[in-house]
Every structure is written in structure tokens, then in C-alpha cells.
């Protein structure tokens, strides 16, 4: 085990109040089995899944009920019961989408498929690892929801020699990854070894922010108990600094390598996976157990009893809030994910979907209710941007109706971390300006391609 104190990225970043004290010391609790779940057919990047069941079919928890034959990920029943319908339902990010609804009566037993341990799982060939990961329907659980089997399927010309596990959890309020590393460190480490075997690397580095001392200690203690392996696993203590958990920044902090703009970490020989994804991979390879449950941090000043809840995918978000004592009077915003990069939700009658690791309820006035001021050219957004972009210029050009001219200022390179908006003294919606600019530039580029 290796610890590098205060390793970090070199450019930009901010230090928002972490707001993690409400949930960081509370064990994860299991949500009581729902009587109904809604499972959207698209919970990942790629083609939607195609139903394998029909209305009226009886299914068992863990049964594959939909599959995506090309680029997506399969979907599994997260409760036992009967398929109530397959129809369009509210979706937390797509507004509305096709979904499979499974319902059961309170008297029905909770029947689940049997998951038998493969005694030779640690020697599983790489191709078989990828097949099991795909069959389990695992996607990136840090929020990206990219099918994990696709990410582990490296291009023929890729030369990856380092696996980085993301345990930074730099978003304010969220603590689900922290609790995973504290409560189930063995699963994370074994998952890391499985992924390393799948991509044939022998150098694994786990980046954890330095304020998560208990996670570093628990992971370190479990690491010392692992059997000897040719794979070297290092714990890297990273500075507490947002966005430490962003791929490009975490790669720089843990390896010293700089990922170029518009490139993936594989361009510098690195593959990044979230710690929760690693734990899910371990379950898929060791037991062939699919992804059925998520640990979601239900938190924020708008929640009566903030806690981390392990719940079946497809559970209604309103049920999760009710399980945590309900919302407080004055709750004005609900965010899926963290407050920096999450998405605002207009409603809670939507299901928990893969990749959703947080539900933050905030109080007080919503942003921009009083408008925002003109750019004062202070340069704070330039100092905060971890990629060295020019969000001030993008904002000015968008306001002038010249969105298509913003590519030179980095509009297409922005991954919307929110550092610029946080740092702006004029309270300008710089991330939203970036979104508008990106859409305009991409539409312009697509139009040029069509014209030939």
C-alpha cells in the first residue's frame, strides 16, 4: 500500500462547503421491499433495452426482463411479481420514456434468483469477465451510466497500464461511496482486481480525498489482508478539492499524467472506474449477480432524516424521501446526483435509475430568481476552471447571440463541473451558457456535414 499525501490536480478547482456531516457517520440502511417498481428501458448511454417480457408475465427478482442487443445494457427485475404494464412513464432525466412496471401484493414472498459462487472466479478469463459484466447490466455508478462492459472493452490500439478507482466523492452532500469503502472495503478491492484482470493491468490506484480518513483506514486495513497478488494496489490520499473526482483531474492527481482536451484517460494509458462500479463487477463475476440495487444518499436541508439508503432500482423517489421522514417545509429544489453536477427534478414521482447515487433536497430561493449581473471581467471563473477554458467569453458571446463562435473559448471541452458558476461574483449562469453554446456549435457542425 502506498499513500501520497495531498496529491491533486494542478489547475483550477474550488472548495465548497462539503455538507457531509449529516450522513457520513450513519450506516447504510436497507429500504423495505417496494410493492411496485418502474424500470425505464433506458438507464444507460446507448441503445434502449428491448423488453423480453410482456404484460401479465410473472417474474423473479434478478430475472433478465430486457436486453440491449448492441451498445446498451440489460435490465433485470428488482422485485418479484407480475408485469403490470409496459408503457411510457415519467423519467428523472428524459422527462418520459418506455418502462416496465412490476407489481406484487404485500402477501407475496420475496422470491429471488439463486446466485451460486463460482469457485474459480478469481481465475476468470478476461472475455468471460466482460460477458458476465455485460449480462449483469452494470453501468458506471459514479453518475455517467456508461455501460461498464463497453468501457472495459479497450480498442485494439489502446495501451492501458494503470487502473484508477474513483473514491474521491468530491460532490458536496454525497457520502454513498464513502460508506461503501467503510462498510464493504473487501468488495471494492476484489472488484478492482477483477477489473485489472479484465484489462490486463498490474497497477491499481485508488484515489480518496484526504478528509475521508476512515475510508482510507478501512481500505488500507483490508488491503493488508488480501492474499499476495502480482497486481499492486495503492491508496492515494488526494487533496480535498472540487472537482477532484472528475476523470481528468483524478488521473492527474493519482498518476501525474495529463489527459489532453477531448481525449479519454486511455490516451495516457489509464482507465477510470468508480468504487461502487468495482463492487458491482465483483458481484457479477463472483456470483453472476446482476445490478438490482443502488445505495443512494438522500440528504440536504430539505430532508427530515438524511441517510444512505440501499434500494431496488425502480423505486419511486417519493418513497425514498418518505422513508427518510419526508421533506421539510420550504424545500424548493430536488437534485438527482450532487448539487454541482446533478440535475434538478421537477417532480418526485419518478423512479430511481442506474447511476443515480444521490438525491439532494435544498431549501431557500432557487438560483437566478432575482436575475444575474453583467460580467465584470474579474477572471475568477478563469482561475476556477480546471480545464483552463474561458467561460466568461462563452457567456458574453451567448448573450450576444453568437453561440456558434464559442468553440475557440472551449465550449465543446466543458464537462459542466460548475466551478465557474460557483466562483462568479455576478452570479452568472455560466454552466447554462456553456450548455447553450455546446448545443449551437454541435448543430452547426452537423449542418456542415449534411451539406457536404
C-alpha positions as CSV (number, residue, x, y, z in Angstrom):
1,X,0.0,0.0,0.0
2,X,1.2,3.5,-0.9
3,X,-0.1,6.8,0.4
4,X,0.7,10.0,-1.3
5,X,-0.5,12.9,0.8
6,X,-2.3,15.8,-0.8
7,X,-1.9,14.6,-4.3
8,X,-4.0,16.7,-6.6
9,X,-4.6,18.3,-10.0
10,X,-2.7,21.4,-10.9
11,X,-5.2,23.8,-12.4
12,X,-8.3,25.5,-11.1
13,X,-10.8,23.9,-8.6
14,X,-12.8,25.3,-5.7
15,X,-13.5,24.5,-2.1
16,X,-17.3,24.4,-1.5
17,X,-18.6,23.5,2.0
18,X,-18.8,19.7,2.0
19,X,-22.1,19.4,3.9
20,X,-21.4,15.7,4.5
21,X,-21.8,15.6,8.3
22,X,-25.5,14.6,8.2
23,X,-24.9,11.2,6.7
24,X,-21.1,10.3,6.8
25,X,-21.3,8.5,10.1
26,X,-24.6,6.7,9.6
27,X,-24.5,3.1,8.3
28,X,-26.4,2.3,5.1
29,X,-29.9,1.2,5.7
30,X,-32.0,-1.2,3.5
31,X,-35.2,0.1,2.0
32,X,-38.2,-2.2,2.7
33,X,-39.2,-4.1,-0.4
34,X,-41.5,-2.0,-2.6
35,X,-44.8,-3.2,-3.8
36,X,-44.2,-1.7,-7.3
37,X,-41.1,-0.7,-9.3
38,X,-40.9,1.2,-12.6
39,X,-37.9,0.2,-14.7
40,X,-37.2,2.5,-17.7
41,X,-35.8,0.7,-20.7
42,X,-33.1,3.4,-21.0
43,X,-30.9,3.8,-17.9
44,X,-27.6,4.0,-19.7
45,X,-25.8,5.6,-22.5
46,X,-26.5,3.7,-25.7
47,X,-29.5,2.0,-27.3
48,X,-32.6,1.4,-25.1
49,X,-33.2,-2.1,-23.9
50,X,-35.8,-4.2,-25.6
51,X,-38.4,-6.0,-23.4
52,X,-38.1,-9.8,-23.0
53,X,-41.4,-10.0,-21.1
54,X,-45.0,-8.9,-21.7
55,X,-47.9,-7.6,-19.6
56,X,-49.1,-10.3,-17.2
57,X,-45.8,-12.3,-17.0
58,X,-44.7,-13.4,-13.6
59,X,-41.0,-12.6,-12.9
60,X,-38.5,-13.3,-10.2
61,X,-36.1,-10.7,-8.7
62,X,-32.9,-10.9,-10.7
63,X,-34.5,-12.2,-13.9
64,X,-33.5,-10.5,-17.1
65,X,-36.5,-8.7,-18.4
66,X,-35.0,-6.6,-21.2
67,X,-31.8,-6.5,-23.2
68,X,-30.0,-4.1,-25.5
69,X,-28.5,-6.1,-28.3
70,X,-26.0,-3.6,-29.4
71,X,-24.4,-0.8,-27.3
72,X,-26.5,-0.7,-24.2
73,X,-27.1,-2.8,-21.0
74,X,-29.6,-5.5,-20.0
75,X,-32.3,-4.8,-17.4
76,X,-33.3,-7.1,-14.5
77,X,-36.4,-7.3,-12.3
78,X,-35.6,-5.8,-8.9
79,X,-38.6,-7.2,-7.2
80,X,-40.6,-10.4,-7.7
81,X,-44.1,-10.0,-9.0
82,X,-46.2,-9.6,-12.2
83,X,-45.6,-7.3,-15.1
84,X,-48.3,-4.7,-14.7
85,X,-47.6,-2.8,-17.9
86,X,-45.0,-1.7,-20.4
87,X,-45.8,1.9,-21.3
88,X,-44.5,5.4,-21.2
89,X,-43.8,6.7,-17.7
90,X,-42.1,9.7,-16.2
91,X,-38.3,9.5,-16.2
92,X,-35.9,11.5,-14.0
93,X,-33.7,12.8,-16.9
94,X,-35.6,12.1,-20.1
95,X,-39.0,13.5,-19.0
96,X,-40.8,10.4,-20.2
97,X,-39.8,7.0,-21.6
98,X,-40.9,3.4,-22.1
99,X,-40.7,1.4,-18.8
100,X,-41.6,-2.0,-17.4
101,X,-43.7,-1.8,-14.3
102,X,-43.6,-4.8,-11.9
103,X,-46.1,-5.0,-9.0
104,X,-46.6,-7.5,-6.2
105,X,-49.0,-7.9,-3.3
106,X,-47.9,-7.4,0.2
107,X,-48.5,-11.1,0.9
108,X,-46.3,-12.4,-1.9
109,X,-42.9,-13.9,-0.8
110,X,-39.8,-12.1,-1.9
111,X,-38.5,-14.8,-4.3
112,X,-35.1,-14.2,-5.9
113,X,-33.0,-16.0,-8.4
114,X,-30.3,-18.1,-6.9
115,X,-26.7,-16.8,-7.1
116,X,-24.1,-19.5,-6.8
117,X,-20.5,-18.6,-6.2
118,X,-18.1,-19.6,-8.9
119,X,-15.2,-21.2,-7.0
120,X,-12.8,-20.2,-9.8
121,X,-14.0,-16.6,-10.2
122,X,-10.5,-15.2,-9.5
123,X,-9.1,-17.0,-12.5
124,X,-12.0,-16.0,-14.8
125,X,-10.7,-15.3,-18.3
126,X,-11.0,-11.6,-19.4
127,X,-13.5,-12.4,-22.2
128,X,-15.7,-14.2,-19.6
129,X,-15.4,-11.3,-17.2
130,X,-16.7,-8.9,-19.9
131,X,-19.5,-11.3,-20.7
132,X,-20.6,-11.5,-17.0
133,X,-20.3,-7.8,-16.5
134,X,-22.5,-7.2,-19.6
135,X,-25.0,-9.8,-18.6
136,X,-25.3,-8.1,-15.1
137,X,-26.4,-4.8,-16.7
138,X,-23.7,-2.8,-14.8
139,X,-23.2,0.8,-15.8
140,X,-20.9,3.5,-14.3
141,X,-22.3,4.1,-10.8
142,X,-20.5,7.4,-10.4
143,X,-23.3,9.1,-12.4
144,X,-22.2,8.7,-16.0
145,X,-24.2,5.4,-16.6
146,X,-21.9,4.3,-19.4
147,X,-22.2,0.5,-19.9
148,X,-19.3,-0.9,-18.0
149,X,-18.7,-3.8,-20.4
150,X,-18.1,-1.2,-23.2
151,X,-15.7,0.8,-21.1
152,X,-13.7,-2.4,-20.3
153,X,-13.6,-3.4,-24.0
154,X,-10.5,-1.5,-24.9
155,X,-9.8,-0.5,-28.5
156,X,-7.1,-2.7,-30.2
157,X,-4.6,0.2,-30.3
158,X,-5.2,1.2,-26.6
159,X,-2.2,0.7,-24.3
160,X,-3.6,1.0,-20.7
161,X,-1.2,0.2,-17.8
162,X,-2.9,1.8,-14.9
163,X,-6.4,1.3,-13.4
164,X,-7.7,4.2,-11.3
165,X,-10.6,3.7,-8.9
166,X,-12.5,6.8,-8.1
167,X,-13.3,7.1,-4.4
168,X,-12.9,10.9,-4.2
169,X,-16.6,11.6,-3.9
170,X,-15.9,15.3,-4.2
171,X,-19.6,16.4,-4.7
172,X,-21.0,18.2,-1.6
173,X,-23.5,16.3,0.5
174,X,-22.9,12.9,-1.0
175,X,-21.5,10.1,1.1
176,X,-22.6,6.8,-0.5
177,X,-19.2,5.9,-1.9
178,X,-17.6,6.8,1.5
179,X,-19.9,4.5,3.3
180,X,-19.2,1.7,0.7
181,X,-15.5,2.0,1.4
182,X,-16.0,2.0,5.2
183,X,-18.5,-0.8,5.3
184,X,-17.5,-3.1,2.3
185,X,-13.9,-2.4,1.5
186,X,-13.2,-6.0,0.6
187,X,-15.8,-5.9,-2.2
188,X,-14.2,-2.8,-3.6
189,X,-10.7,-4.3,-3.6
190,X,-11.8,-7.6,-5.0
191,X,-13.7,-5.8,-7.7
192,X,-10.6,-3.8,-8.5
193,X,-8.6,-7.0,-9.0
194,X,-11.3,-8.4,-11.3
195,X,-11.2,-5.2,-13.5
196,X,-7.4,-5.3,-13.5
197,X,-7.6,-8.8,-14.8
198,X,-10.1,-7.9,-17.4
199,X,-7.9,-5.2,-18.9
200,X,-4.6,-6.8,-18.1
201,X,-3.0,-4.2,-15.9
202,X,-0.9,-4.7,-12.7
203,X,-1.0,-1.2,-11.3
204,X,-4.2,-0.1,-9.5
205,X,-4.5,3.3,-7.7
206,X,-7.5,4.2,-5.6
207,X,-8.0,7.9,-5.2
208,X,-9.7,9.0,-2.0
209,X,-9.9,12.6,-0.7
210,X,-7.9,13.3,2.4
211,X,-10.9,14.3,4.5
212,X,-12.2,10.7,4.3
213,X,-9.7,9.3,6.8
214,X,-11.9,6.5,7.9
215,X,-12.3,5.2,4.4
216,X,-8.5,5.4,3.9
217,X,-8.0,3.4,7.1
218,X,-10.6,0.7,6.4
219,X,-9.4,0.3,2.8
220,X,-5.8,0.2,4.0
221,X,-6.5,-2.4,6.7
222,X,-8.4,-4.6,4.2
223,X,-5.7,-4.2,1.6
224,X,-3.2,-5.6,4.0
225,X,-5.4,-8.7,4.5
226,X,-5.6,-9.5,0.8
227,X,-3.7,-12.6,-0.4
228,X,-0.4,-11.8,-2.3
229,X,-1.1,-10.8,-5.9
230,X,1.0,-9.6,-8.9
231,X,-1.3,-6.6,-9.0
232,X,-0.1,-3.7,-6.9
233,X,-2.9,-1.7,-5.3
234,X,-2.0,1.8,-4.0
235,X,-4.2,4.1,-2.0
236,X,-3.7,7.7,-3.0
237,X,-4.8,10.3,-0.5
238,X,-5.9,13.3,-2.6
239,X,-6.4,16.9,-1.5
240,X,-10.0,17.8,-0.6
241,X,-10.7,19.9,-3.6
242,X,-13.5,20.0,-6.1
243,X,-13.6,18.5,-8.8
244,X,-11.1,16.0,-7.5
245,X,-13.3,13.1,-8.7
246,X,-13.6,14.2,-12.3
247,X,-11.7,11.7,-14.5
248,X,-9.1,14.1,-16.0
249,X,-8.4,15.6,-12.6
250,X,-8.2,12.3,-10.7
251,X,-5.9,10.8,-13.3
252,X,-3.5,13.8,-12.9
253,X,-3.7,13.5,-9.1
254,X,-3.1,9.8,-8.9
255,X,-0.6,9.3,-11.8
256,X,0.8,12.7,-12.7
257,X,-0.4,12.2,-16.3
258,X,-2.3,15.0,-18.1
259,X,-5.2,13.9,-20.2
260,X,-5.5,16.2,-23.3
261,X,-8.7,18.0,-24.0
262,X,-11.3,16.0,-25.9
263,X,-9.4,12.8,-25.1
264,X,-10.3,9.9,-22.8
265,X,-7.9,8.8,-20.0
266,X,-6.9,5.8,-22.2
267,X,-5.0,8.3,-24.3
268,X,-2.4,8.4,-21.4
269,X,-2.7,4.7,-20.5
270,X,-5.3,5.0,-17.8
271,X,-8.8,3.5,-17.3
272,X,-11.0,5.0,-14.5
273,X,-13.8,3.2,-12.7
274,X,-15.9,4.2,-9.7
275,X,-15.6,2.3,-6.5
276,X,-19.2,1.3,-6.5
277,X,-18.9,0.0,-10.0
278,X,-16.0,-2.1,-8.9
279,X,-18.1,-3.7,-6.1
280,X,-20.8,-4.4,-8.6
281,X,-18.3,-6.0,-11.0
282,X,-17.2,-8.3,-8.2
283,X,-20.7,-9.4,-7.6
284,X,-21.3,-10.1,-11.3
285,X,-18.1,-12.1,-11.8
286,X,-18.1,-14.0,-8.4
287,X,-21.8,-14.8,-8.2
288,X,-23.3,-13.8,-11.6
289,X,-25.5,-11.4,-9.6
290,X,-26.9,-8.6,-11.7
291,X,-27.2,-4.9,-10.7
292,X,-30.5,-4.7,-8.9
293,X,-30.0,-2.3,-6.0
294,X,-28.3,1.1,-5.5
295,X,-27.1,3.0,-2.5
296,X,-28.5,6.5,-2.8
297,X,-27.6,9.4,-0.4
298,X,-31.0,11.0,0.4
299,X,-29.8,14.2,2.0
300,X,-29.8,18.0,2.2
301,X,-31.5,20.6,4.5
302,X,-34.9,19.7,3.0
303,X,-34.9,16.1,4.3
304,X,-36.1,15.3,7.8
305,X,-33.8,12.3,8.4
306,X,-30.9,12.3,5.9
307,X,-29.4,8.8,5.3
308,X,-27.8,6.5,2.8
309,X,-30.4,4.0,1.6
310,X,-29.9,0.8,-0.3
311,X,-33.0,0.4,-2.5
312,X,-34.2,-1.6,-5.5
313,X,-33.7,0.2,-8.9
314,X,-37.1,1.4,-10.0
315,X,-38.2,2.6,-6.5
316,X,-40.1,5.9,-6.6
317,X,-38.1,8.8,-5.3
318,X,-41.0,10.0,-3.3
319,X,-40.9,6.6,-1.4
320,X,-37.2,7.2,-0.6
321,X,-37.9,10.7,0.7
322,X,-40.9,9.4,2.8
323,X,-38.6,6.6,4.2
324,X,-36.3,9.4,5.3
325,X,-39.0,11.1,7.3
326,X,-40.3,13.2,4.4
327,X,-39.4,16.7,3.2
328,X,-39.3,19.8,5.3
329,X,-41.4,22.9,4.7
330,X,-39.6,25.3,2.5
331,X,-38.0,22.6,0.3
332,X,-37.6,24.4,-3.0
333,X,-35.3,22.1,-5.2
334,X,-34.7,18.5,-5.6
335,X,-31.4,17.4,-7.3
336,X,-30.6,14.0,-8.7
337,X,-26.9,13.5,-8.0
338,X,-24.9,16.2,-6.3
339,X,-25.6,19.9,-6.3
340,X,-22.6,20.8,-8.5
341,X,-23.2,18.4,-11.5
342,X,-26.6,16.9,-10.7
343,X,-29.9,17.5,-12.5
344,X,-32.8,19.4,-11.0
345,X,-36.0,17.3,-10.8
346,X,-39.4,18.9,-11.2
347,X,-41.2,16.0,-9.5
348,X,-40.6,13.0,-7.2
349,X,-43.0,10.5,-8.9
350,X,-40.1,9.2,-10.9
351,X,-38.0,6.0,-10.4
352,X,-34.5,5.5,-9.1
353,X,-32.4,4.7,-12.1
354,X,-28.9,3.2,-12.6
355,X,-26.2,5.8,-11.9
356,X,-28.2,7.9,-9.5
357,X,-26.2,8.0,-6.3
358,X,-27.7,11.0,-4.6
359,X,-31.0,12.8,-4.0
360,X,-30.4,16.2,-2.5
361,X,-33.3,18.3,-1.2
362,X,-32.5,22.0,-0.9
363,X,-34.3,24.9,0.8
364,X,-34.3,28.6,0.2
365,X,-34.8,30.5,-3.1
366,X,-33.9,28.9,-6.4
367,X,-30.9,30.2,-8.3
368,X,-31.5,33.2,-10.6
369,X,-34.9,34.1,-9.2
370,X,-33.5,37.6,-8.8
371,X,-31.7,37.5,-12.2
372,X,-27.9,37.9,-12.5
373,X,-25.5,40.7,-13.3
374,X,-23.2,41.5,-16.2
375,X,-19.7,40.1,-16.4
376,X,-17.3,42.3,-14.5
377,X,-14.2,40.6,-16.1
378,X,-12.7,39.7,-12.7
379,X,-11.2,36.5,-14.0
380,X,-12.4,34.3,-11.2
381,X,-14.1,31.8,-13.5
382,X,-10.8,31.5,-15.4
383,X,-8.9,30.8,-12.2
384,X,-11.6,28.2,-11.1
385,X,-11.9,26.3,-14.4
386,X,-9.9,23.0,-14.1
387,X,-9.5,22.8,-17.8
388,X,-8.3,26.3,-18.5
389,X,-11.4,27.3,-20.6
390,X,-12.9,30.8,-20.9
391,X,-16.4,30.6,-19.5
392,X,-16.6,34.4,-19.3
393,X,-16.2,34.8,-23.0
394,X,-18.7,32.0,-23.7
395,X,-21.3,33.8,-21.6
396,X,-20.7,37.1,-23.3
397,X,-21.0,35.6,-26.8
398,X,-24.1,33.6,-25.9
399,X,-25.8,36.8,-24.6
400,X,-24.9,38.5,-27.9
401,X,-26.4,35.6,-29.9
402,X,-23.1,34.5,-31.2
403,X,-23.1,31.0,-29.7
404,X,-21.6,29.3,-32.8
405,X,-18.4,31.4,-32.3
406,X,-17.6,30.0,-28.8
407,X,-15.7,26.9,-29.8
408,X,-12.4,28.8,-29.6
409,X,-13.2,29.5,-26.0
410,X,-13.6,25.8,-25.1
411,X,-17.3,25.3,-25.2
412,X,-17.0,21.8,-26.5
413,X,-14.4,20.8,-23.9
414,X,-16.5,21.8,-20.9
415,X,-17.9,18.9,-18.8
416,X,-20.0,21.2,-16.7
417,X,-18.4,20.8,-13.3
418,X,-19.8,24.1,-12.2
419,X,-16.6,25.7,-10.8
420,X,-17.1,28.8,-12.9
421,X,-20.6,29.4,-11.8
422,X,-19.7,28.8,-8.1
423,X,-16.8,31.4,-8.4
424,X,-18.7,34.1,-10.3
425,X,-19.4,37.2,-8.1
426,X,-22.0,38.3,-10.5
427,X,-23.9,35.0,-10.1
428,X,-24.0,34.4,-13.8
429,X,-25.3,31.0,-15.1
430,X,-22.0,30.1,-16.8
431,X,-22.7,26.4,-16.9
432,X,-26.0,27.0,-18.7
433,X,-24.3,29.4,-21.1
434,X,-21.8,26.6,-21.8
435,X,-24.7,24.2,-22.5
436,X,-26.3,26.6,-24.9
437,X,-23.0,27.2,-26.7
438,X,-22.2,23.4,-27.0
439,X,-25.6,22.7,-28.5
440,X,-25.3,25.5,-31.0
441,X,-21.7,24.5,-32.1
442,X,-22.7,20.9,-32.5
443,X,-25.8,21.8,-34.5
444,X,-23.6,24.0,-36.7
445,X,-21.1,21.2,-37.2
446,X,-23.8,18.7,-38.0
447,X,-25.3,21.0,-40.6
448,X,-21.9,21.4,-42.3
449,X,-21.5,17.7,-42.5
450,X,-25.0,17.3,-44.1
451,X,-24.2,20.0,-46.6
452,X,-21.0,18.1,-47.5
